[in-house]
Amino acid sequence: MSEPLMATYKRLPVTFERGEGVWLWDTDGKRYLDALSGIAVCGLGHAHPAVRQAICEQAGQLIHTSNLYGIAEQERLGALLTERAGMDRVFFSNSGAEANEAAIKLARLHAHRRGIENPAILVAEHSFHGRTLATLSATGNRKVQAGFEPLVQGFVRVPYDDIEAIETASANRQNIVAILIEPIQGEGGINIPADDYLTKLRAICDREGWLLILDEIQTGMGRTGKLFAHQHSGIQPDVITLAKGLGNGVPIGACLARGPAAEVLTPGSHGSTFGGNPLVCRVGRTVMETIESDQLIDNAALQGDYLLSAFQEALGQTKGVTAIRGCGLMLGIELDRPCAELVPKALSTGLLINVTAERVIRLLPPLILQQAEANQLVQTLTELVRDFLTES
């Protein structure tokens, strides 16, 4: 769309110039219902007054000093995050990929200090953990890895939601030191594991002395109807990674740890120039406080249940629809054929959606979604899906 830009994105033919709540307006003044939230980022919607005020106030006071000095806002957000997550310490980065990089480095350093010279981290097929070389290597998607070889070594891949495969890996690999897993796979197609999956992972990690690392970059910050998705299972991980919804559009990532894992990183072992600066941490704290004060986690659960039920009623018996699944405001409608062409079709009607894993319509609306907007989403998308299945 623009000659100066590297061609890393296949952009849709639209440019947005303003937003409010769940709505976006393009440069021609057309309005769109945002059912993607910038890929699970804008949980509070667009131009939220509390976020706007926080950015303006903090920009007028202090934006950056570097981590050579104390940062009061970083400490405030850190205290809030660790308390809510039941963790001990946090490292702030600029993105989810960087948060996962920190978690991978933490796991390796923890292993080396235990005398394990060639540590391996167990990861899942169809996962997505980022696009840096290490997180790309951990990702279970050959398409995003192609052309970037040699990949980083030290990852053992197993099928998602398959405890037996993990037990087999444990019996045959003595150098596994951690599991890195998404509580729900987002890019992989909104894949929701068995109810006891995380509970069993926790038990295996306890038995083997492994770290349980949960990538909550897409599932965290109220998206699934809990502040963190693992809270549905009642377990406590050793490490949690966050980003996306934490900043509502301001780039921030976080790697939280507890117990021995929280003491692994020491001065000089890891760092970030911009990570956790006063501006992003002020916004992160505002986002967390707003999610809680406005009861948006409860709203995500309520509206998510409604959307899941409404789509099952509208499309559940439709030939060509193979599955409808979701948890909170993280939903997937799987078809029996590739359906990427639904994205521009939806755009033309004023609806923003996404298709992942080729056949899954992914919905990640803002946590502020209200009933009328949910109804519009169901009605518009149902008509699009039915027409698509009839024509294709």
MARPAVEX-318157 format. One record per residue (C-alpha): residue in one letter; x, y, z. Coordinates in steps of 0.1 Angstrom, whole numbers, plus 5000, padded with zeros to 4 digits. Layout:
<sites>
residu|px|py|pz
a|X|Y|Z $
...
</sites>
This chain:
<sites>
residu|px|py|pz
m|5000|5000|5000 $
s|5030|5023|5005 $
e|5063|5021|4986 $
p|5085|5030|5016 $
l|5072|5001|5037 $
m|5086|4965|5036 $
a|5061|4941|5021 $
t|5056|4921|5054 $
y|5018|4925|5055 $
k|4991|4916|5030 $
r|4970|4946|5040 $
l|4933|4950|5034 $
p|4922|4980|5013 $
v|4912|5002|5042 $
t|4928|5028|5064 $
f|4912|5038|5097 $
e|4915|5073|5110 $
r|4895|5072|5143 $
g|4878|5049|5167 $
e|4854|5050|5196 $
g|4845|5020|5217 $
v|4839|4989|5195 $
w|4837|5011|5164 $
l|4863|5023|5138 $
w|4858|5048|5110 $
d|4879|5047|5078 $
t|4892|5077|5058 $
d|4859|5078|5039 $
g|4838|5080|5070 $
k|4825|5044|5069 $
r|4819|5028|5103 $
y|4830|4993|5112 $
l|4822|4970|5141 $
d|4856|4958|5154 $
a|4853|4921|5163 $
l|4891|4916|5163 $
s|4903|4943|5188 $
g|4936|4947|5169 $
i|4941|4910|5175 $
a|4930|4908|5211 $
v|4947|4941|5220 $
c|4921|4968|5225 $
g|4901|4952|5252 $
l|4888|4986|5264 $
g|4879|4995|5228 $
h|4892|5025|5210 $
a|4899|5060|5224 $
h|4889|5049|5259 $
p|4888|5081|5280 $
a|4908|5066|5309 $
v|4936|5054|5286 $
r|4936|5087|5267 $
q|4939|5107|5300 $
a|4967|5084|5313 $
i|4987|5088|5281 $
c|4983|5126|5280 $
e|4991|5131|5317 $
q|5021|5108|5317 $
a|5035|5123|5284 $
g|5033|5157|5300 $
q|5053|5144|5330 $
l|5078|5118|5320 $
i|5080|5093|5291 $
h|5114|5076|5294 $
t|5145|5075|5316 $
s|5158|5039|5310 $
n|5161|5010|5334 $
l|5193|5024|5348 $
y|5171|5042|5373 $
g|5140|5035|5394 $
i|5107|5038|5376 $
a|5078|5044|5400 $
e|5051|5035|5375 $
q|5069|5002|5367 $
e|5069|4993|5404 $
r|5032|5002|5407 $
l|5022|4981|5377 $
g|5045|4953|5388 $
a|5029|4952|5423 $
l|4994|4951|5408 $
l|5002|4924|5383 $
t|5021|4901|5406 $
e|4994|4904|5433 $
r|4966|4896|5409 $
a|4985|4867|5393 $
g|4999|4853|5425 $
m|5035|4857|5412 $
d|5066|4871|5428 $
r|5084|4892|5402 $
v|5079|4906|5367 $
f|5102|4917|5338 $
f|5087|4943|5314 $
s|5093|4942|5277 $
n|5079|4958|5246 $
s|5059|4929|5231 $
g|5046|4894|5235 $
a|5075|4879|5216 $
e|5100|4896|5239 $
a|5081|4884|5269 $
n|5084|4848|5256 $
e|5121|4854|5248 $
a|5125|4863|5285 $
a|5107|4832|5296 $
i|5128|4809|5273 $
k|5160|4825|5286 $
l|5148|4822|5321 $
a|5141|4785|5316 $
r|5175|4778|5301 $
l|5194|4797|5328 $
h|5174|4779|5355 $
a|5184|4746|5339 $
h|5221|4755|5335 $
r|5222|4764|5372 $
r|5209|4729|5379 $
g|5236|4714|5359 $
i|5216|4706|5328 $
e|5239|4716|5299 $
n|5216|4711|5269 $
p|5181|4720|5282 $
a|5150|4715|5261 $
i|5116|4731|5264 $
l|5085|4711|5255 $
v|5061|4730|5231 $
a|5030|4722|5211 $
e|5020|4717|5175 $
h|4999|4745|5160 $
s|5012|4769|5187 $
f|5023|4805|5181 $
h|5048|4823|5204 $
g|5062|4851|5183 $
r|5085|4859|5153 $
t|5119|4864|5168 $
l|5142|4835|5160 $
a|5137|4817|5194 $
t|5100|4822|5196 $
l|5096|4813|5159 $
s|5115|4781|5166 $
a|5092|4774|5196 $
t|5061|4780|5174 $
g|5044|4749|5160 $
n|5037|4763|5125 $
r|5060|4754|5097 $
k|5047|4781|5074 $
v|5060|4809|5096 $
q|5093|4791|5101 $
a|5100|4785|5064 $
g|5131|4803|5051 $
f|5145|4813|5084 $
e|5165|4782|5090 $
p|5186|4772|5109 $
l|5161|4774|5137 $
v|5171|4777|5173 $
q|5175|4743|5189 $
g|5162|4731|5223 $
f|5125|4726|5216 $
v|5106|4693|5218 $
r|5073|4694|5200 $
v|5042|4673|5208 $
p|5005|4674|5198 $
y|4984|4699|5217 $
d|4960|4686|5244 $
d|4978|4652|5244 $
i|4990|4642|5278 $
e|5002|4608|5266 $
a|5026|4624|5242 $
i|5041|4645|5270 $
e|5045|4614|5291 $
t|5063|4597|5262 $
a|5086|4627|5257 $
s|5093|4627|5295 $
a|5103|4590|5294 $
n|5126|4595|5264 $
r|5142|4629|5269 $
q|5161|4635|5301 $
n|5169|4671|5293 $
i|5134|4686|5293 $
v|5133|4714|5318 $
a|5100|4733|5310 $
i|5067|4733|5292 $
l|5057|4764|5272 $
i|5021|4762|5263 $
e|4990|4784|5255 $
p|4960|4778|5277 $
i|4940|4782|5245 $
q|4957|4783|5211 $
g|4947|4815|5193 $
e|4966|4816|5160 $
g|4962|4778|5159 $
g|4925|4781|5155 $
i|4909|4788|5189 $
n|4919|4753|5201 $
i|4905|4747|5236 $
p|4920|4717|5255 $
a|4902|4693|5278 $
d|4892|4708|5311 $
d|4919|4689|5330 $
y|4947|4695|5306 $
l|4964|4723|5325 $
t|4958|4704|5358 $
k|4977|4674|5344 $
l|5005|4696|5330 $
r|5009|4711|5365 $
a|5011|4676|5380 $
i|5037|4665|5354 $
c|5059|4696|5360 $
d|5057|4691|5398 $
r|5067|4654|5394 $
e|5096|4661|5369 $
g|5108|4694|5384 $
w|5099|4713|5352 $
l|5088|4749|5349 $
l|5052|4754|5337 $
i|5053|4784|5314 $
l|5019|4797|5302 $
d|5018|4820|5272 $
e|4988|4842|5281 $
i|4996|4869|5256 $
q|4963|4864|5237 $
t|4942|4847|5265 $
g|4952|4871|5294 $
m|4937|4904|5307 $
g|4901|4892|5309 $
r|4897|4878|5274 $
t|4883|4844|5285 $
g|4861|4856|5313 $
k|4889|4853|5339 $
l|4918|4877|5343 $
f|4941|4848|5332 $
a|4928|4818|5313 $
h|4946|4793|5336 $
q|4924|4805|5364 $
h|4896|4784|5349 $
s|4916|4754|5359 $
g|4926|4765|5394 $
i|4963|4759|5388 $
q|4993|4782|5393 $
p|5021|4783|5367 $
d|5057|4791|5374 $
v|5059|4817|5346 $
i|5033|4837|5328 $
t|5038|4859|5297 $
l|5015|4888|5289 $
a|5012|4915|5262 $
k|4984|4925|5238 $
g|4955|4935|5261 $
l|4978|4948|5289 $
g|4985|4980|5270 $
n|4952|4985|5250 $
g|4974|4994|5220 $
v|5005|5008|5238 $
p|5034|4983|5232 $
i|5041|4965|5265 $
g|5049|4929|5274 $
a|5055|4912|5307 $
c|5071|4880|5320 $
l|5060|4871|5355 $
a|5075|4844|5376 $
r|5072|4829|5411 $
g|5093|4808|5434 $
p|5128|4798|5422 $
a|5120|4809|5387 $
a|5115|4845|5400 $
e|5151|4846|5412 $
v|5169|4834|5380 $
l|5173|4867|5362 $
t|5199|4889|5378 $
p|5216|4922|5368 $
g|5232|4918|5335 $
s|5214|4886|5325 $
h|5186|4903|5306 $
g|5174|4938|5298 $
s|5155|4962|5276 $
t|5160|4998|5267 $
f|5124|5008|5264 $
g|5107|4980|5284 $
g|5086|4992|5312 $
n|5091|5029|5307 $
p|5068|5053|5327 $
l|5044|5058|5298 $
v|5036|5022|5290 $
c|5034|5012|5327 $
r|5010|5041|5335 $
v|4988|5029|5307 $
g|4991|4992|5318 $
r|4980|5001|5353 $
t|4951|5022|5340 $
v|4940|4992|5318 $
m|4941|4968|5348 $
e|4922|4992|5371 $
t|4896|4999|5344 $
i|4890|4962|5337 $
e|4884|4957|5374 $
s|4864|4988|5382 $
d|4841|4984|5351 $
q|4837|4946|5357 $
l|4848|4939|5322 $
i|4859|4903|5331 $
d|4823|4895|5340 $
n|4811|4912|5309 $
a|4835|4891|5288 $
a|4821|4860|5303 $
l|4785|4871|5299 $
q|4788|4883|5263 $
g|4810|4854|5254 $
d|4784|4829|5266 $
y|4758|4847|5246 $
l|4778|4848|5214 $
l|4787|4811|5217 $
s|4751|4802|5223 $
a|4738|4825|5195 $
f|4762|4812|5169 $
q|4755|4776|5178 $
e|4718|4782|5174 $
a|4723|4802|5141 $
l|4750|4781|5125 $
g|4753|4749|5145 $
q|4732|4728|5121 $
t|4745|4745|5090 $
k|4762|4722|5065 $
g|4798|4732|5062 $
v|4802|4744|5097 $
t|4822|4718|5116 $
a|4827|4734|5150 $
i|4818|4765|5170 $
r|4839|4769|5201 $
g|4849|4797|5225 $
c|4858|4808|5260 $
g|4847|4843|5270 $
l|4853|4867|5241 $
m|4876|4844|5223 $
l|4856|4824|5197 $
g|4862|4803|5166 $
i|4838|4791|5139 $
e|4854|4763|5120 $
l|4843|4755|5084 $
d|4850|4725|5063 $
r|4869|4745|5037 $
p|4894|4774|5035 $
c|4875|4807|5041 $
a|4900|4835|5040 $
e|4878|4853|5015 $
l|4853|4859|5043 $
v|4876|4886|5057 $
p|4872|4911|5028 $
k|4836|4901|5024 $
a|4830|4910|5061 $
l|4850|4942|5056 $
s|4826|4953|5028 $
t|4797|4950|5052 $
g|4814|4970|5080 $
l|4826|4941|5101 $
l|4862|4933|5111 $
i|4870|4896|5116 $
n|4900|4873|5110 $
v|4906|4838|5096 $
t|4933|4817|5111 $
a|4944|4781|5105 $
e|4929|4786|5071 $
r|4894|4775|5081 $
v|4886|4791|5114 $
i|4868|4825|5117 $
r|4884|4841|5148 $
l|4864|4866|5169 $
l|4881|4887|5196 $
p|4858|4916|5202 $
p|4866|4942|5229 $
l|4857|4934|5265 $
i|4833|4963|5265 $
l|4810|4947|5239 $
q|4773|4952|5247 $
q|4742|4932|5238 $
a|4731|4953|5208 $
e|4766|4951|5193 $
a|4768|4913|5199 $
n|4734|4909|5182 $
q|4747|4928|5152 $
l|4779|4907|5151 $
v|4758|4875|5151 $
q|4734|4886|5125 $
t|4760|4900|5101 $
l|4784|4871|5103 $
t|4757|4845|5101 $
e|4745|4859|5068 $
l|4781|4861|5055 $
v|4788|4825|5065 $
r|4756|4811|5050 $
d|4761|4830|5017 $
f|4797|4818|5015 $
l|4789|4782|5021 $
t|4761|4783|4995 $
e|4783|4799|4969 $
s|4816|4781|4974 $
</sites>
